[in-house]
Amino acid sequence: MSTPEQALETQLKNIQAKTGKSFDELAALVKASGLQKHGEVRDMLKRELGLGHGDANTLTHFVLKGEGAGAGQVAPAQGSDQGGVLDEIYSGAKAALRPIHEKLMEQIDAWGGFEVAPKKGYVSLRRKKQFAMIGPATNSRVEVGINLKGVEPTERLAAVPPGGMCNYKVKVTDAAEVDEELFAWIRQAYDSAG
């Protein structure tokens, strides 16, 4: 079984094969477009090259971060550098919650490759499927949505009614609550989503 890093390397090679362009040529295409926002670049790659959402999103991360060009290197994670998206999500009264998000992402980034899909008010974390969602639910609380199977809810790991984007949620009001128990649940979901 391949590691997430190997899977990302394979994905980038497949993108180059599908498009018939080297990484440097793909990066030059992005630069020539004049686009700088992640979503705009991703959508342009989907439209111009016929890439699927996941491939376009991964390529956008690597081009905008300047990784992999000419060296065939693959970064192990793609999660925490969301720049303006996080500035918008964690603005105003919610700005004080951003350290919670950053502490979560620091650990999750260390596990390997995944896709971050910014949404309005939160970010979705995906491998083959979504494994978690992170975002401020109120001005005083971040909610971590987690997709798990076969786990009994607890007072902290609250079950969400069927039909939601995640089947459990954990409310976090302080970075000190970002602990091993929470990471164990997220890691189980991460492993199941790959």
C-alpha positions in Angstrom: 0.0 0.0 0.0 1.4 3.4 -0.9 1.9 6.2 1.5 0.0 9.5 1.1 3.3 11.1 -0.2 3.6 8.4 -2.9 0.0 8.8 -3.8 0.5 12.5 -4.3 3.6 12.0 -6.4 1.6 9.5 -8.5 -1.2 12.0 -8.8 1.1 14.8 -10.0 2.7 12.4 -12.6 -0.7 11.4 -13.8 -1.7 15.0 -14.2 1.4 15.6 -16.3 0.6 12.5 -18.4 -3.1 13.6 -18.8 -2.2 17.1 -19.9 0.9 16.3 -21.9 2.7 19.1 -20.0 5.6 19.1 -17.6 5.1 20.6 -14.1 7.1 23.6 -15.3 4.8 24.1 -18.3 1.8 23.8 -16.0 3.2 26.3 -13.6 4.0 28.7 -16.6 0.3 28.3 -17.7 -0.9 29.4 -14.3 1.6 32.3 -14.2 0.5 33.4 -17.6 -3.1 33.4 -16.6 -2.4 36.2 -14.1 -4.7 34.5 -11.6 -3.5 34.4 -8.0 -6.5 33.1 -5.9 -6.6 29.4 -5.3 -10.2 28.9 -6.4 -9.7 30.9 -9.6 -6.6 29.0 -10.6 -8.3 25.7 -9.8 -11.3 26.5 -11.9 -9.2 27.7 -14.7 -7.2 24.4 -14.7 -10.5 22.5 -14.7 -11.8 24.5 -17.6 -8.6 24.8 -19.7 -7.2 21.4 -19.2 -10.3 19.3 -18.5 -8.9 18.2 -15.1 -11.2 16.9 -12.4 -11.7 18.9 -9.2 -9.2 16.9 -7.1 -6.4 17.0 -9.7 -6.9 20.7 -10.4 -7.0 21.4 -6.6 -3.8 19.4 -6.0 -2.0 21.1 -8.9 -3.1 24.5 -7.7 -1.6 23.9 -4.3 1.7 22.9 -5.7 2.0 25.7 -8.3 0.9 28.4 -5.9 3.3 27.1 -3.2 6.1 26.8 -5.7 6.7 23.1 -4.7 7.8 20.3 -7.0 8.9 22.5 -9.9 11.8 20.8 -11.7 12.6 18.6 -8.8 9.7 16.2 -8.8 9.3 16.8 -5.1 6.0 16.3 -3.4 5.1 18.1 -0.2 3.6 15.7 2.4 0.6 18.0 3.2 -1.5 20.6 1.6 -3.6 21.8 4.5 -2.6 24.9 6.5 -1.6 27.4 3.9 -5.0 28.8 3.0 -4.1 32.4 3.4 -7.0 34.7 2.5 -9.6 32.0 3.0 -8.7 31.6 6.7 -8.4 35.4 7.0 -12.0 35.6 5.9 -13.3 32.7 7.9 -11.6 33.9 11.1 -12.3 37.6 10.8 -13.8 40.1 13.3 -15.0 38.5 16.5 -14.0 35.0 15.3 -10.3 36.0 14.8 -9.4 34.8 18.3 -10.4 31.3 17.3 -7.8 30.9 14.5 -5.1 29.5 16.9 -7.4 26.5 17.4 -7.6 26.0 13.6 -3.9 26.3 13.2 -3.1 23.9 16.1 -5.4 21.3 14.5 -4.0 21.8 11.0 -0.4 21.6 12.2 -0.9 18.0 13.4 -3.2 16.9 10.5 -0.6 18.3 8.0 2.0 16.0 9.5 0.0 12.9 8.5 0.5 13.3 4.8 -1.4 14.4 1.7 -5.0 15.5 1.6 -7.0 18.2 -0.1 -8.4 21.3 1.6 -11.6 22.5 0.1 -12.5 26.0 1.4 -16.2 26.5 1.9 -18.2 29.5 3.2 -17.3 29.6 6.8 -15.2 26.4 7.1 -12.7 24.2 5.3 -13.4 20.6 4.3 -10.5 18.1 4.6 -10.6 15.3 2.0 -8.6 12.3 0.8 -10.7 10.0 -1.4 -13.7 11.3 0.6 -14.2 14.0 3.3 -12.8 13.0 6.7 -13.3 16.3 8.6 -14.5 19.9 8.5 -13.1 22.7 10.6 -14.6 26.1 11.1 -16.0 28.6 13.7 -19.6 27.8 14.6 -20.0 30.9 16.8 -17.8 33.8 17.9 -16.5 31.6 20.8 -16.4 28.1 19.4 -14.8 26.1 16.5 -16.6 22.9 15.4 -14.7 20.0 14.1 -16.9 17.7 12.0 -15.6 14.2 11.8 -16.7 11.3 9.6 -16.3 8.1 11.6 -17.9 4.6 11.5 -18.5 2.2 14.3 -17.7 4.7 17.1 -20.1 5.3 20.0 -20.8 9.0 20.6 -19.6 10.5 23.9 -20.4 13.7 25.7 -17.6 15.3 23.8 -18.0 13.4 20.4 -21.5 14.3 19.6 -23.5 12.4 17.0 -25.0 14.5 14.2 -28.4 13.6 12.7 -28.2 11.7 9.5 -27.9 13.7 6.3 -25.2 16.1 7.4 -21.7 16.5 5.9 -20.2 14.7 8.9 -21.7 12.2 11.4 -19.9 13.5 14.5 -18.9 16.9 15.8 -16.6 18.2 18.6 -17.0 21.7 20.0 -13.6 23.4 20.8 -13.5 26.7 22.7 -9.8 26.8 23.5 -6.6 25.5 21.9 -5.9 23.5 25.1 -8.9 21.3 24.1 -7.0 20.3 20.9 -5.7 17.1 22.5 -4.7 13.5 21.8 -8.3 12.2 22.1 -9.5 14.7 19.4 -6.6 13.8 17.1 -7.3 10.1 17.6 -10.8 10.6 16.2 -9.6 12.7 13.3 -6.8 10.3 12.5 -9.2 7.4 12.4 -11.4 9.3 10.0 -8.3 10.3 7.9 -7.2 6.7 7.7 -10.7 5.5 6.7 -11.0 8.2 4.0 -7.8 7.2 2.1 
